[in-house]
């Protein structure tokens, strides 16, 4: 049975985050948003997870330590998504080039140190 789809408007920031998160899970942005929607539906319906308490922690109104283990897992996942979205928008090469910095040390995905250089655009 084929699922039907309906076009909707998505905030550009959410779409960008979905593209970034989805690429790590071999999902398209649409598939990632659908995944998040299903997870959110289950969180809100769960008798073991408190969506209100999670929202309070994410907003900075409550302490992470006040949550149970299941709620903490949801908060950690959201923090990871938010950090990934911010990190995905950072372009150190452009920032360093704009300030005249030519080289810097970075950490590769495998944990090794890598010397990077700005590329001059002439």
N, C-alpha and C positions, 0 to 999 in steps of 0.2 A: 504494500500500500504506500503510495507516494504522498508525502506531506505537502500541503499547499503552503505558499508563502504570501506575505503581505508586505509591501514596501512601507518603511517608516523612516522618519527623520531621526538621525542620531547626532548628538553633540560631537563636534570634530575632535575634541580631546578624548572622549570615550572611544571613538573610532580608532584613533591613533594608538591608544592603549590596547585595544582589542587586537589590532594588527601586530603589535609587538608581542603581546602575550600569546596570541594564537600561533605566531611563527615558531615559538619554542615548543608548541604542542602539536605541530603539523595540522593546524586548523586555520581556516580563513577567518577574516574579521567577523563575518556573519556567523560562522560556526562558534567562534569564541563568545560572542554576545549571547547566542542561544544557550551555550553552556552556562554562562554566568546567570542567565535568567532562570534556568532549571535549578541551579544551586541555590539561588536566592529564594525561589519558590519553596524548596525543601527546608531551607533555614527558617523561613517564616512559618512553615507548617509544623516544624519539629517541636516536640514537647520537651526536648533535652537542650535546645539551643534558644537563647533569649535574644531575639533581634533587637529589642529595646536596649538591653544591657550592652550589646555589641556596638550599637549606634552611639551610646553615651561614651564608651571608651574611645571610639574613633573620632568623636567630636572633642575629646579631651576633658569631658566632664566627670568621668569616673576612672578609677585605677584599673589597669590591666590585671593586676593581682586579685582583684575582686571577682573576676570571672572564673567559671568552672573550666575544666580542661577542653571541653568541646568548643565553648565560646572563644577561648584563647586561640584555638586552632584557626577559627574563622577570622579573628582579628589579625593573626600573623599572615594569613593568606592575603588579606586586604592590604596590609602594610607592604607586603612583597609586590603586589600589583602597583601600588602607588609609587614605590621606589623605582620599579622598573620603568614606569611611565616617565618619571623625572630623568632618570639616567639615560633613557633612550633619546631625550631631547638635548643632551649635552654634546657639543661639538668642540672638544678641547683643541683640536688642530686649528680651527678657525679662531678661537679665542686667543691661543698662544700666538698665532701669526699676526693678529691684530695688535698685539702688544710688542711685537718684535722678537718674541722668544722663538728660537729656532729648533731647540731640542728639549726633550723631556723623557722621563722614564715612566713606563706604563707596566701593568701586569697583564699578561696574556691569559686567555681562558684556562690554559693548563697550569697557571700559577707561576710561570717563569717571567723574569723581568725582561722587558724589551725596550730598547732605545728607539724613540720615535723622532722624526724630523718633520718640520713644516715643509710643505711643498710650495715653492715660489711660483706664483702665477704671473707670467710676463706677457 
